[in-house]
Amino acid sequence: MLSQLSHSVRQYMIVTFNYWNFTITDGALRMLVVLYFHDLGYSTLAIASLFLFYEFFGVVTNLLGGWLGARLGLNKTMNVGLIMQVFALLMLALPSVWLTIPWVMAAQALSGVAKDLNKMSAKSAIKTLVPSDQEGALYKWIAILTGSKNALKGAGFFLGGLLLTTIGFQLAVIAMASVLFVVFIGSVFLLDGDMGKAKSKPKFTQLFSKSKEINTLSAARLFLFGARDVWFVVALPIYLGSVFGWDHSLVGGFLALWVIAYGFVQGFAPKITGKAQGRTPDGRSALWWVGLLTVVTGIIAYLVQIEWQAEYTIVIGLLIFGAVFAINSSLHSYLIVSYAKGDGVSMDVGFYYMANAMGRLVGTVLSGLVFQLAGFSACLWVSFSFLVLTTLISVKLPKAESE
């Protein structure tokens, strides 16, 4: 029993290490692309379009990747994601005159596939490593993985801004590709070959055969992440630079600190939401926390619209938004793994993160479009409306059958 537990912990550490390294490059690449192409004179809508295929192929990948993970094993889908990110980074190492919009969109599409293969594999793997009767342990491990991921994504934002300032775009992506290739080699040799493989080969037609609670949670997730990305992805970093006059390092550093703090709160979510009292969250918990997030976002949107201390409102408001959003995200990440079937877990998790990617796709496109047409406050009001929809959907989430 002890040797089996230690083996599970070792596998968890390998999965987490892979996920961490991938996440740093993903966050850095996001910041590099936004700031670099803004410097080249691209409009906010054009910059948003660079991420269009990144998010679109994330939708496709989560759906098909979950099916492939159940059939082939999660080690294979994770390793494929790592090597695809290496190629995506190298595609962007060309001289700037060759980085046309179609080429960058293609590289971002490859990166989008890689990111969601990696994320789906990591979160599905935990379900296979934790005994089915230990829901508290499952929540804790999911919270640690999710929280640490977002903290490191924040570090990636800072790294992206710093690398752009110090060594430039091309050298930055080459350096990140080199590190990630070393991680890929280690992963090939260290991960179990049968991790997450379903006992019976799932049919392709089973992709959309989801339970009511998974469908409801997936719909809530779509609007939750659309609400974040509609103002965070494109509009916010450009607004901080163009309106407040912040330089690249300051923009990257602030967003990095925000995401690091966001991840820190996610890691402590089990203590905040009741695990310390022996409870695990249910649909009622998710409803309460998204309702609070909706109120917070509405207040921020109103204060920005009336231009009341705009810089303080956005900086302090973003910190409050991030803390409450982190709890929501951690609750959802636990609930989907809890709801998912043990055999072929990656199919349920993949379907759910397909909805997540769809929300990010909608939010990213609207972030560039709404900001260009109506300004930053309009992005916040769209975010508020998405959170109202999330709240209404969350009413239908089931309560836990047992405490």
N, C-alpha and C positions, 0 to 999 in steps of 0.2 A: 504493500500500500504506500509506504514511504517512498520507495523507488519510483513508483508510478507517479506520485505527486511531484517529486523532484523533476521527473522527465517532463511533466506538464508545465511546470514552472519554467524549465529551460526552453521549451518550445514557445511559451508565452513571451519570454524575453527576446527570443530571436524574431518573432513576429513583430513585437513592439519596436525593436531596434530597426528593422527594415522600414516600418511605418514612419518612424521618427525621421530617418534620413531622407526618405521620399518627401515627407511633408516640408522639410526645410527647403528643398529645391523647389517645391511647388509654390510655397509662399514667396520665395525670392524671385522666381520667374514671373509671378503675377505682378509684383511691384516693379520689376525691371521693364516689363512690357508697357505698363500704364505710363510710367514716367518717361521712358525712352521715346516712345512714339508721340507723347505729348510734346516733348522737346523738338521732335521732327515736324511739328505743325499739324498733327492729326486732330480732327475735331473729336469731341467726347463720343459722338455717335459712331465715328469711324473706329475709335479705340474699343468701344463696346462690341463692334462687329468682329474684332480680332478674337474675342472670346466666344463668339457665337457657336462655332463648331466644337470648341472645348466643352461647352455645356451641353450641346446637342448630343455629341457622341458619348457624354457621360450618361445621358438618359438611356441610350441604346446599350451601352456597356453594362450598366447595372442590371438590366433585364437579362441580357444574354450571358453576362459574366456569372450571375448566380446559377444559371443552368449549367454552364461549363464547369464551375467550381464543384457542383454536386456530382457531375459525371467524371471529371478528370482529377479532382483533388485541389484543395486551396493552395497548396505549395506551388503548383504549376501556374495558377492564375496570378499569384503574388509575384513570382519570378518574371513572368511575361510582362507584368506591369512595370517592374523595375527596369528591364532592358528597353522597353518602349520609351520610357522617360529619358533614358540616355540618348536614344536616337532623336527624340524631339528637341532636346537641348542642343545637340550637334547641328540640327537643321538651322538653328538660329545663330550659329557661329559665323555665318557668311558676312561679307562686307555689307554695310547699310544699304548701298544702292541695289543690292539683290534682294533685300527683304521687302518684297512687294506684299500687298495685302493678301492675295491668294496664298502665297508661300507661308506667311506667318499664320494664317488661318489653318493651313494644313498641319503645320507644326503643333499648333494649339489643339487641333483635333486629336493628334497622336497623344499629346500630353493628357487630354481629357480622358481618353480611353485608359491610359496608364494609371492615372490617378484613381479612377473608380474601380479598376481591377484591384489595385492595391488596398484601397479602403474597404471594399466589400470582403476581400480575403481576410484582412486583419480582424474585422469585427465578427465575421462568421466563425473564424478560428477559435475565438474565445468560448463560444457556445459548445464547441467540441471538447474543450479542455476543462470545463467546470462541470461537476456532477449535477444531474438534473434536479436534485432536491436541495440545492444550495443557492436559492434565489438571491440572498443577501450578498454572497460572494460574487455572483454573476454581476450584480449591480455595481459592486465595488470595482471589479476588474474592468468593466466597461467604462466606468467613470474615470478611472486612472488612464486608460488608453486614450479616451476622447479628450480629456483635459490636457494630458501631456502633448497630444497631437496639436491642439490649438495653441498651446504655449510655444511650441516649436515652429508652428506656422507664423506666429508673431515674430519669432526670431528670424524667420525667413524674410519677412517684410523688411525688417531692419537690415538684414544682410543684403537684400536686393538694392535698397537705397544706397548703402555704403559701397557696395561693389561698383554700382553705376558711377558714383562720384570718384572712386579711387582708380579702378582698373578698366572701366568701360564695359559696354554691353557684351561684346564678343568674347573677351577673356573671361568674363564672369560665367557665361553659360558653358564654356569649355572646362573651367575649373569644377563646376558643379557636376557635369557629366562624368568627369574622371573619378570623383569621389563615389558617385552612385554606381559606377561600374564595379568598383571594388566591393561594395555592399552586395551587389548582384551575385558575384562569384561566391562570396561566403554563404549566401542564402541557398544557392543551388546545392551545396554540400551539407548544410546543417538542418534544413527543414524536413520533417517526416514526409514520406512520399504519399501516404494515404490520408493525410489530414483533410477532414471535411467531405470525403468521398461518400456519396450515398450508397447504402447497401443495395438498393435496386436502382437501376438507371432511370432517372426521370425522363418522361417524354417531353418533347418540345411544346406540345399542346397544354402542358401543365403550368406554363409560365404565368398565366393569368388566373389560375384557380386559387384564389386567395380567400382567407376567412374574412368575415365582416370586420373584426377588430383590426386586422392588418390593412384592409382597404380604408377604413376610417382614419387610422393613424397616418397612413400614407398621404391621404388628402390633406390632413392637418399639417403634415411636414412640408408639403408643396408650398402652401401659402406662408408658413412660418419662415422658410428660407428665402422665398421671394421677397418677404417684408424686410429682411436684413439686407439682401444684395441690391435692392432697388435704390438704396442710398449709399451703401458702403463700398461697392466694388469700383465704380468709375467716378460717380459724382463727388464723393467725399474727398479722395486724394487730390483731385483736380481743384475742387473748391478751396481746400486748405492752401494749395499753392498759388492759385490765381487771385483769390480774394484776400487772404490773410498774408500772402507774400512769403510763406514758408518755403525753404529750399528742400531739395530732394532728401537729404539726410534727416531733416527734421520731420518731414511728412512720413518717411519710412520708419523713423524712430518712434513717432507717436503712435502710428497704427500698429507697430510691433508691440509696444507696451500694452496697447489696448487688447490685442489678441492674446498676449501672454497672461494678462490679468484674467481675461475671459477663460482661458484654459485652466488657470489656477482655481477659479470658482467652480468650473466643471468637475475638477478632481475632488472637490469637497462637497459636491452636490449630495451624495448620500447622507452626510451628516446634517446638511441643511434641510433636507426633505423628509427626515424622520427615521433613517436607519438606526440612528443612535438610540432611539426608543423602541427598536425591534420591529419597525414597520418598513415595508417596501411600497413604493408609490404605485398608484393605479390611475384610472382615467380622471378621477376627481382631482388628484394632484396636478395632472397636466392642465385641466381646465382652470384651476385657480391661478397657476403661474402664468398662463398665456393671457388671462384676463388682466393681471397686473402689468404685464408687458405692453398690452394695448393701451392702458391708461398712461403709462410712462411715455410711450411714443406720441400719443396725442398731445401731451403737455409740451414735449420738445418741438413738435411741428408748429404748435401755436406760437411759442416764444420766438422761434426762428422767423415765422411769418410776420410778426409785429416788430422784428428786428430789435428785440430786447437783449442787449449785451450778447451779440451773436457769437463772438469767439468763446466766451465763457459758457454760454448755453450749449454750444456744440461739444466743447471739450468735456464739460461735466456731465451733460446729458448723455453723451456717448458712453461714458464710463458706467453710468447707471443702467442704460440700455444693455450694455454688454454683460453686466452681472446678472440681470434678470433673464436675458436671452440665454446665457450659459446654463442656467438651471433648466430652462425649457428644453434646450438641446440635449442635455444629459438625461433628463426624464424620458424623452423620446427614444434616445439611443438604447436605454435600458428596456423600455417597453417593447420595442420591435424584437429584440433578441429574446425577451421573455415569451412573447407571443409566438415566435417562430417554432416550427417543428424541429425536433432534434435531428431527424434523419433528412439530409438534404437542406440543412438550415440556410445555406447560401442562396437558395431560390427565394425564400421569404425575405431575407435581408436585402438581396439584390433588387427585388421588386420595390421594396420600401425606399431604397436609395435611388432608384429610378425616379420616384416622385420627388425626392430631395433634389436631384439633378435638374428635373423639370422646373422646379421652383427657382433654382439658381439661374437657369437659362432665361426664364421670364424676367427675373429681377435684374440680371445683367443687361439685357436689351433695354428694358425700361429705364435703367440707371443712366444710360447714355442719352436715350431719346427724351425722357422727361426733363432731365437737367438742361439739355440743349434748348428745348422748347419753352420750358416754364420755370426753370431755376431749381435751387436746392430745396426750398420749402415744399415745392410740389412733390419732390421725391419722397419727402417725409410723410406727406398726406396719403400718397399711394401706399406707403408702408403701413400706415395706420389702418387703411381700409382692408389690406390683406390680413392684418392681425384680427380685425373684427370677424372676418370669414373663418380664420383659424379657431377663434373662440367658439363660434357657432358650431363648427364641425366637432370640436372637442367635447361638446355636450354629449355626443353619442358614444364616446369612449367608455368601455365597460370598467366597472370597479373590479378589483382583484377578487377572485373566488375565495381566497383565504388570506388571512393577514400573516 
